[in-house]
Amino acid sequence: MDSIDKIKAVIKDNELIKEGERVVVGVSGGADSVCLLLVLKEIMPLECITAVHINHGIRGDEAARDEDFVLQLCKRQDIRLEIRRLDVPLFARDNKVSEEEAGRILRYRVFEEIRLLYKADKIAVAHNLNDVAETFLMNLSRGSGITGLTGIKLRSGVLIRPLIKTSRTEIEEIVTYLGEGFITDSTNNSLIYTRNRIRKRVIPELEEVNERAVSHINDACERLEKIEGYIIKEAANAYKSYVTKGKDIFISNEILTLDEVIIEEVLHKALSEAAGRARDIGGVHISYLLELFSKQVGREIDLPYQVRAFREYKGIRLKGSANKSESGESTQVLPELLLHTEDVEGISTVASEEDNIRLTFEDGSVKNLSQNSCIRWFDYDKIAENVMVRFKEEGDFLVISPEGDKKKLKKYFADSKIPSDKRGEIPLVASGNEVLWVVGYRTGEGARITQSTKKLLKMEIKRK
């Protein structure tokens, strides 16, 4: 069958699976994952395949039906199967993420756990041609940059996607041709999920405009990926020519002779180097840095992670904080704050004779997002409960990743080697038990600003 041969060619031509390698395969029971499992069985020894089915604890009897379907499928095909039962709703509530996002986080944790258990080389998942188009449209609507528009990658580390060039129609035909069936998740029809709305409403409309719309979007993603690769390559060469690294990082005025897209990539890399990390360094910070080139000598600006940029005669000098922990966060401990709280329109303002913490709203288009050890910005729409400024309490935690992973505040203090007798003196900005900002130290990930942020909450400590 031509469609099967096409999948085999993708695997071979891109060396997704080499001879003797072991693969863990995610199998939900849907057409995509059943197709992937059956095709891999045709090209690999059975002992090199481990199927994994995850019961998310969401759909009751239907989830039990799916689990039994995959169990019977693997018995018929004589394929080793691992089943895991998870409580996705509980994880979603605890981590303040959607069930869709919680399921994704937990799935990949389990896949990696089983990969290590069986000493497998790869994790195969069943993303297909339609998934690429849907992801592109989701990211486009959210205001993503070029990286988010390059689609789902054929490979990402140990993760491989052999069906990425195969359409959903072809996949269903393959499953039928190989004599197996598949099941349909009822949540695929629910329009509460963004991807489903795009799948059920947007894609059909685009296919009315052009029946090959999905294929054309995939072609565009591939071209954008090549463009991104070229930009990264050219920027690396420019970085060597126009950026000097020593105690500080110096960017020469001569960089302004290059195309703006290359300049922006170089500035992003330089700022990331100075900060010690790239997370939360966005287009708005690069625009400030680029604008500084047009300012008079002696001007300076604050940038994320206590980086300061200084305009000099021959260029711009970036100075990173000399007082950072290994994680890149500031370790400056501020003087004790005597906190008095007053609730004003859902926000607690805090003041004392010596210090003042101000919490103010700004529009999402604000142009001066200076950030240092005394100022932080947050996406107010991501904050679920009233914001309070207080000291530590039992049950406090930090969200430490965009995926919603949490760390107890007590463990964060211990990992940061903050003396136990000082921990009760450190002010916190918190929403319920979620700590948004350990003042003088790190910021949580739960309410970080993004390109789509509409309402900003500015938190600033003022010295009198």
C-alpha positions as CSV (number, residue, x, y, z in Angstrom):
1,M,0.0,0.0,0.0
2,D,1.4,3.4,-1.1
3,S,0.5,5.2,2.2
4,I,2.4,2.5,4.3
5,D,5.4,2.7,2.0
6,K,5.4,6.5,2.4
7,I,5.6,6.1,6.2
8,K,8.4,3.6,6.0
9,A,10.3,5.9,3.7
10,V,9.9,8.8,6.2
11,I,11.4,6.5,8.9
12,K,14.2,5.3,6.7
13,D,15.2,8.5,4.9
14,N,15.3,10.5,8.2
15,E,16.8,7.7,10.3
16,L,14.1,8.0,12.8
17,I,14.7,4.4,13.9
18,K,18.0,2.6,13.4
19,E,18.5,-1.1,13.3
20,G,18.5,-2.6,16.8
21,E,16.9,0.4,18.5
22,R,14.0,0.0,21.0
23,V,10.9,2.1,20.7
24,V,8.1,3.1,23.2
25,V,4.8,3.8,21.3
26,G,2.0,5.8,22.7
27,V,-1.3,4.0,21.9
28,S,-4.6,5.6,22.8
29,G,-6.7,3.3,20.6
30,G,-7.5,6.0,18.0
31,A,-6.8,5.6,14.3
32,D,-3.5,7.5,14.5
33,S,-1.9,5.5,17.2
34,V,-3.2,2.1,16.0
35,C,-1.8,2.9,12.5
36,L,1.6,3.8,14.0
37,L,1.8,0.7,16.1
38,L,0.9,-1.6,13.1
39,V,3.4,0.0,10.8
40,L,6.2,-0.2,13.3
41,K,5.4,-3.9,13.8
42,E,6.0,-4.4,10.1
43,I,9.6,-3.0,10.2
44,M,10.8,-3.9,13.7
45,P,11.3,-7.0,15.8
46,L,8.5,-7.4,18.4
47,E,10.9,-7.5,21.3
48,C,12.0,-3.9,20.4
49,I,8.4,-2.5,20.7
50,T,6.6,-1.5,23.9
51,A,3.1,0.0,23.6
52,V,2.0,2.4,26.3
53,H,-1.7,3.2,27.0
54,I,-2.7,5.9,29.5
55,N,-6.1,6.1,31.2
56,H,-6.4,9.8,32.1
57,G,-9.2,9.2,34.7
58,I,-11.6,11.6,32.8
59,R,-14.1,9.7,30.8
60,G,-15.3,6.9,33.1
61,D,-16.7,3.9,31.2
62,E,-15.4,5.2,27.9
63,A,-11.9,5.3,29.3
64,A,-12.3,1.7,30.5
65,R,-13.5,0.8,27.0
66,D,-10.4,2.4,25.4
67,E,-8.1,0.6,27.8
68,D,-9.7,-2.8,27.1
69,F,-9.5,-2.1,23.3
70,V,-5.8,-1.4,23.4
71,L,-5.3,-4.5,25.7
72,Q,-7.0,-6.8,23.2
73,L,-5.2,-5.1,20.2
74,C,-1.8,-5.8,21.7
75,K,-2.8,-9.4,22.6
76,R,-3.8,-10.0,19.0
77,Q,-0.6,-8.4,17.7
78,D,1.6,-10.1,20.4
79,I,3.0,-6.7,21.4
80,R,4.2,-5.9,24.9
81,L,1.9,-3.3,26.6
82,E,2.2,-1.1,29.7
83,I,-0.9,0.6,31.1
84,R,-0.9,3.5,33.4
85,R,-3.9,5.1,35.2
86,L,-3.6,8.8,36.1
87,D,-5.7,11.4,37.8
88,V,-5.5,14.2,35.3
89,P,-8.3,16.3,36.8
90,L,-6.6,16.4,40.1
91,F,-3.2,17.3,38.6
92,A,-5.0,20.1,36.6
93,R,-6.6,21.5,39.7
94,D,-3.4,21.3,41.8
95,N,-1.3,23.0,39.1
96,K,-3.9,25.4,37.8
97,V,-3.7,24.2,34.2
98,S,-6.3,23.0,31.8
99,E,-7.1,19.2,31.7
100,E,-5.8,19.2,28.1
101,E,-2.5,20.6,29.2
102,A,-2.3,18.4,32.3
103,G,-2.9,15.3,30.2
104,R,-0.1,16.3,27.9
105,I,2.4,16.9,30.7
106,L,1.6,13.6,32.4
107,R,1.6,11.6,29.2
108,Y,5.2,12.6,28.3
109,R,6.3,12.0,31.9
110,V,5.0,8.4,31.7
111,F,6.5,7.8,28.2
112,E,9.9,8.8,29.5
113,E,9.5,6.7,32.6
114,I,8.8,3.6,30.5
115,R,11.5,4.4,28.0
116,L,14.0,4.4,30.8
117,L,12.5,1.2,32.3
118,Y,13.0,-0.7,29.1
119,K,16.1,1.1,28.0
120,A,14.4,2.2,24.8
121,D,16.0,4.6,22.4
122,K,13.0,6.4,21.1
123,I,9.4,7.5,22.0
124,A,7.1,7.4,19.0
125,V,3.9,9.4,19.0
126,A,1.2,9.6,16.3
127,H,1.0,13.3,15.3
128,N,0.0,13.5,11.6
129,L,-0.3,16.0,8.8
130,N,-3.6,17.5,10.1
131,D,-2.1,17.9,13.6
132,V,0.7,20.1,12.1
133,A,-1.9,22.4,10.4
134,E,-4.0,22.6,13.5
135,T,-0.9,23.5,15.6
136,F,0.2,26.2,13.1
137,L,-3.3,27.8,13.2
138,M,-3.4,27.7,17.0
139,N,0.0,29.4,17.3
140,L,-0.7,31.9,14.6
141,S,-3.9,33.0,16.4
142,R,-1.9,33.3,19.6
143,G,0.6,35.7,18.1
144,S,3.5,33.3,17.9
145,G,6.9,34.2,16.4
146,I,8.5,32.2,13.5
147,T,9.5,29.3,15.8
148,G,5.9,28.6,16.7
149,L,4.9,28.6,13.1
150,T,7.4,26.0,12.0
151,G,4.9,23.3,13.0
152,I,5.4,20.0,14.9
153,K,8.9,18.7,14.3
154,L,9.6,15.2,12.8
155,R,11.9,14.6,15.8
156,S,12.6,16.3,19.1
157,G,15.4,14.6,21.0
158,V,14.3,11.0,21.6
159,L,10.7,11.9,20.5
160,I,9.8,10.9,16.9
161,R,6.7,11.4,14.8
162,P,6.7,8.9,11.8
163,L,3.2,9.9,10.7
164,I,3.9,13.6,10.3
165,K,3.6,13.4,6.5
166,T,0.4,11.3,6.5
167,S,-3.1,12.7,6.5
168,R,-5.9,11.5,8.8
169,T,-7.8,10.1,5.9
170,E,-4.8,8.0,4.8
171,I,-4.3,6.8,8.4
172,E,-7.8,5.4,8.6
173,E,-7.4,3.7,5.3
174,I,-4.2,2.0,6.5
175,V,-5.8,0.7,9.7
176,T,-8.7,-0.8,7.7
177,Y,-6.3,-2.3,5.1
178,L,-4.3,-4.0,7.9
179,G,-7.4,-5.6,9.3
180,E,-7.8,-3.7,12.5
181,G,-10.3,-1.2,13.9
182,F,-10.0,1.9,16.1
183,I,-12.0,3.8,18.6
184,T,-13.0,7.5,18.8
185,D,-12.7,9.6,21.9
186,S,-16.0,11.5,22.5
187,T,-14.0,14.5,23.7
188,N,-12.8,15.0,20.1
189,N,-16.2,16.4,19.4
190,S,-16.2,18.9,22.3
191,L,-15.7,22.5,21.2
192,I,-14.5,23.5,24.6
193,Y,-11.0,22.5,23.4
194,T,-9.2,25.0,21.2
195,R,-7.8,22.3,18.9
196,N,-11.2,20.8,18.4
197,R,-12.7,24.2,17.4
198,I,-9.9,24.5,14.8
199,R,-10.3,20.9,13.6
200,K,-14.1,21.0,13.4
201,R,-14.7,24.6,12.3
202,V,-11.6,26.3,10.9
203,I,-10.0,23.5,8.8
204,P,-13.3,22.6,7.0
205,E,-13.8,26.3,6.1
206,L,-10.2,26.5,4.7
207,E,-10.8,23.3,2.8
208,E,-13.8,24.9,1.2
209,V,-11.4,27.6,-0.1
210,N,-8.9,25.0,-1.2
211,E,-9.2,21.3,-0.7
212,R,-5.4,21.0,-0.2
213,A,-5.3,23.6,2.5
214,V,-3.9,21.2,5.1
215,S,-1.1,20.1,2.8
216,H,-0.3,23.7,1.8
217,I,-0.1,24.7,5.5
218,N,2.4,21.9,6.1
219,D,4.4,23.1,3.1
220,A,4.5,26.6,4.6
221,C,5.7,25.2,7.9
222,E,8.5,23.4,6.2
223,R,9.6,26.5,4.4
224,L,9.4,28.5,7.6
225,E,11.6,25.9,9.3
226,K,14.2,26.3,6.6
227,I,14.0,30.1,6.9
228,E,14.4,29.8,10.7
229,G,17.5,27.6,10.2
230,Y,19.1,30.1,7.8
231,I,18.5,33.0,10.2
232,I,20.0,31.0,13.1
233,K,23.1,30.1,11.0
234,E,23.6,33.7,9.8
235,A,23.1,35.1,13.3
236,A,25.7,32.7,14.7
237,N,28.2,34.1,12.2
238,A,27.2,37.7,12.9
239,Y,27.6,37.0,16.7
240,K,31.2,36.0,16.2
241,S,31.9,39.2,14.2
242,Y,30.1,41.8,16.1
243,V,29.9,40.6,19.7
244,T,32.8,40.5,22.2
245,K,32.5,38.4,25.4
246,G,34.6,39.2,28.4
247,K,33.6,40.2,31.9
248,D,30.7,42.0,30.1
249,I,29.2,41.5,26.6
250,F,29.9,44.2,24.1
251,I,27.8,44.6,20.9
252,S,29.5,46.8,18.2
253,N,27.6,49.5,16.3
254,E,28.6,47.8,13.1
255,I,25.9,45.2,13.7
256,L,23.5,47.9,12.4
257,T,24.7,47.3,8.9
258,L,22.9,43.8,8.9
259,D,19.3,43.0,8.2
260,E,17.0,43.7,11.1
261,V,16.0,40.0,11.5
262,I,19.6,39.0,12.0
263,I,20.3,41.9,14.4
264,E,17.3,40.8,16.5
265,E,18.5,37.2,16.7
266,V,22.0,38.4,17.7
267,L,20.6,40.7,20.3
268,H,18.5,37.9,21.7
269,K,21.5,35.6,22.0
270,A,23.6,38.3,23.6
271,L,21.0,39.2,26.2
272,S,20.4,35.5,27.0
273,E,24.2,35.1,27.5
274,A,24.3,38.1,29.8
275,A,21.2,37.0,31.8
276,G,22.3,33.3,32.0
277,R,19.0,32.1,30.6
278,A,16.7,32.7,27.6
279,R,13.3,32.2,29.3
280,D,11.1,35.3,29.4
281,I,13.4,37.3,27.1
282,G,10.9,38.4,24.5
283,G,10.6,40.7,21.5
284,V,9.7,43.7,23.7
285,H,13.1,43.4,25.4
286,I,15.0,43.1,22.1
287,S,13.1,46.2,20.8
288,Y,14.4,48.2,23.8
289,L,17.9,47.0,23.2
290,L,17.7,47.9,19.5
291,E,16.2,51.3,20.4
292,L,19.2,52.0,22.7
293,F,21.5,52.2,19.7
294,S,19.7,55.4,18.6
295,K,20.2,57.0,22.0
296,Q,23.0,59.3,23.2
297,V,26.1,57.9,24.8
298,G,25.6,57.4,28.6
299,R,22.0,56.2,28.3
300,E,21.1,52.9,30.0
301,I,18.2,50.6,30.5
302,D,17.1,47.8,32.8
303,L,16.5,44.3,31.3
304,P,15.4,41.0,32.7
305,Y,17.4,39.1,35.3
306,Q,19.2,42.3,36.5
307,V,21.0,42.9,33.2
308,R,21.7,46.5,32.4
309,A,22.5,47.8,29.0
310,F,24.8,50.9,28.6
311,R,25.1,53.0,25.4
312,E,28.8,53.6,24.7
313,Y,30.4,55.4,21.8
314,K,31.2,52.3,19.8
315,G,28.2,50.2,20.8
316,I,26.2,48.7,23.7
317,R,27.6,47.0,26.7
318,L,25.6,44.4,28.6
319,K,26.4,43.9,32.3
320,G,24.9,40.9,34.0
321,S,24.3,40.8,37.8
322,A,27.4,39.9,39.8
323,N,25.2,38.5,42.5
324,K,23.2,35.5,41.0
325,S,22.6,32.0,42.1
326,E,23.4,29.1,39.7
327,S,19.8,29.2,38.5
328,G,20.4,32.7,37.2
329,E,18.0,34.3,39.7
330,S,19.0,37.3,41.8
331,T,20.1,36.5,45.3
332,Q,19.9,40.1,46.6
333,V,18.1,40.0,50.0
334,L,16.2,43.2,50.6
335,P,15.9,44.9,54.1
336,E,13.0,43.7,56.3
337,L,9.6,45.0,55.3
338,L,7.1,45.8,58.0
339,L,3.9,44.9,56.1
340,H,0.5,46.5,56.5
341,T,-2.1,45.3,54.0
342,E,-5.1,47.2,52.7
343,D,-7.5,45.6,50.2
344,V,-8.2,47.9,47.2
345,E,-10.3,46.7,44.3
346,G,-9.0,43.1,44.6
347,I,-5.4,44.1,45.0
348,S,-3.6,44.4,48.3
349,T,-1.4,47.5,48.6
350,V,1.4,47.3,51.2
351,A,3.2,50.2,52.9
352,S,5.5,50.9,55.8
353,E,7.5,53.9,56.9
354,E,10.7,52.7,55.3
355,D,9.4,50.8,52.2
356,N,6.4,50.9,49.9
357,I,5.2,48.1,47.6
358,R,3.0,49.4,44.9
359,L,0.7,47.2,42.7
360,T,-0.6,49.0,39.7
361,F,-2.3,48.0,36.4
362,E,-0.9,48.8,33.0
363,D,-2.2,48.1,29.5
364,G,-0.7,45.1,27.7
365,S,0.8,47.4,25.1
366,V,3.0,49.3,27.6
367,K,6.4,50.0,26.2
368,N,8.5,50.4,29.3
369,L,8.7,46.9,30.9
370,S,11.9,47.6,33.0
371,Q,12.5,44.8,35.3
372,N,15.1,44.5,38.1
373,S,15.2,43.1,41.7
374,C,12.6,45.7,42.8
375,I,10.2,45.5,39.8
376,R,8.2,42.6,38.4
377,W,5.4,42.4,35.8
378,F,2.6,39.8,35.7
379,D,-0.2,38.7,33.5
380,Y,-3.2,39.7,35.7
381,D,-5.7,37.5,33.8
382,K,-3.7,34.4,34.8
383,I,-4.0,35.2,38.5
384,A,-6.9,33.2,40.0
385,E,-7.2,34.7,43.5
386,N,-6.6,38.0,45.2
387,V,-3.0,39.1,45.3
388,M,-1.5,39.5,48.8
389,V,1.9,40.6,50.0
390,R,2.8,38.7,53.1
391,F,5.4,36.3,54.7
392,K,5.5,32.6,54.2
393,E,2.7,30.3,55.2
394,E,2.1,26.5,55.3
395,G,1.3,25.1,51.9
396,D,3.1,27.8,49.9
397,F,4.5,26.8,46.5
398,L,6.1,28.2,43.4
399,V,5.1,27.2,39.8
400,I,8.5,26.5,38.3
401,S,7.8,25.7,34.6
402,P,5.5,26.8,31.9
403,E,4.0,23.3,32.0
404,G,2.8,23.9,35.6
405,D,5.3,21.9,37.6
406,K,5.3,23.0,41.2
407,K,7.9,23.2,44.0
408,K,7.1,23.7,47.7
409,L,8.4,27.1,48.9
410,K,10.2,25.3,51.7
411,K,12.2,23.2,49.2
412,Y,12.9,26.3,47.1
413,F,14.4,28.0,50.2
414,A,16.5,24.9,51.0
415,D,17.7,24.5,47.4
416,S,18.6,28.2,47.3
417,K,20.6,27.8,50.6
418,I,18.6,30.5,52.3
419,P,19.2,30.2,56.1
420,S,16.1,28.9,57.9
421,D,16.2,31.9,60.4
422,K,15.9,34.3,57.4
423,R,13.1,32.7,55.5
424,G,10.3,34.2,57.6
425,E,11.7,37.7,56.9
426,I,11.4,37.5,53.1
427,P,8.3,39.1,51.7
428,L,6.2,37.2,49.2
429,V,3.7,38.3,46.7
430,A,1.1,35.5,46.6
431,S,-2.2,34.5,45.1
432,G,-3.7,32.0,47.6
433,N,-0.8,29.6,48.3
434,E,0.8,30.2,44.9
435,V,3.8,32.5,45.4
436,L,4.1,34.8,42.4
437,W,7.3,36.5,43.6
438,V,9.8,35.8,46.3
439,V,10.8,39.4,46.7
440,G,14.6,39.8,46.1
441,Y,14.8,36.3,44.7
442,R,12.8,34.5,41.9
443,T,9.5,34.9,40.1
444,G,7.1,32.0,39.6
445,E,6.0,30.9,36.2
446,G,2.2,30.8,36.8
447,A,1.5,34.4,35.8
448,R,4.5,35.2,33.5
449,I,3.7,37.8,30.7
450,T,3.6,36.6,27.1
451,Q,3.0,38.2,23.7
452,S,-0.7,37.6,24.2
453,T,-0.9,39.4,27.6
454,K,-3.6,42.0,27.7
455,K,-3.6,43.3,31.3
456,L,-0.4,43.8,33.1
457,L,0.1,43.9,36.9
458,K,3.2,45.9,37.9
459,M,4.7,45.2,41.3
460,E,7.3,47.6,42.5
461,I,9.2,48.2,45.7
462,K,10.0,51.8,46.3
463,R,12.6,53.0,48.8
464,K,11.9,56.2,50.7
